[in-house]
Amino acid sequence: DVRLISATNLDLKQAVKEGNFRDDLYYRLNVVPILLPPLRERSEDIPLLATHFLQVYNAKFNKQIPAISEPALQCLMKYRWPGNIRELRNIIERLVALGKNQETIVRSRLPLDIQFSDEDTTSADLLKKIPLKEARDLFEKRYIMEMLQKTHWNQTETAKLLGIHRNTLLLKMQQLKILTEPDA
């Protein structure tokens, strides 16, 4: 007496038609099909899932990270999630594992590709359409933010990594509208 639950991202009906999946197996498995859209098509579920994973990993790592800030949640909701729920779970696990107790998860702690997912700037077509100055500023902003994250927002260390004076870094941060504190 066995019950089998299986999942796939393939269109099995089409695979059967093309001869890539056995039709007898398909009909044995296809008793109660449950079609679940990818996470990118149901972004309204992200806050609930992220909060659930936050509770799970707080317990697992014996942490007390209270919440995810609203700006961070907005970034999570705008991201496309190519890895679906597993990717979201892994991101939250990393944020909790590396986070400090009693500190809310803020936008600046998210991976850069998630922080900037609302700016459709990874497309080569878009980069061809923007002026050089905008492309340079975008690159500089992302690069400086990555270095700031690497040094846990230590501006002196970041300036050393960038090979510039701390005052130059502060000026660049002001020009590029990078917050001086990772608070949102």
Helices and strands as residue ranges (DSSP letters): H 12-17, H 23-29, G 39-41, G 43-45, H 46-60, H 70-78, H 84-98, G 107-109, H 112-115, H 124-129, H 132-150, H 155-162, H 166-175
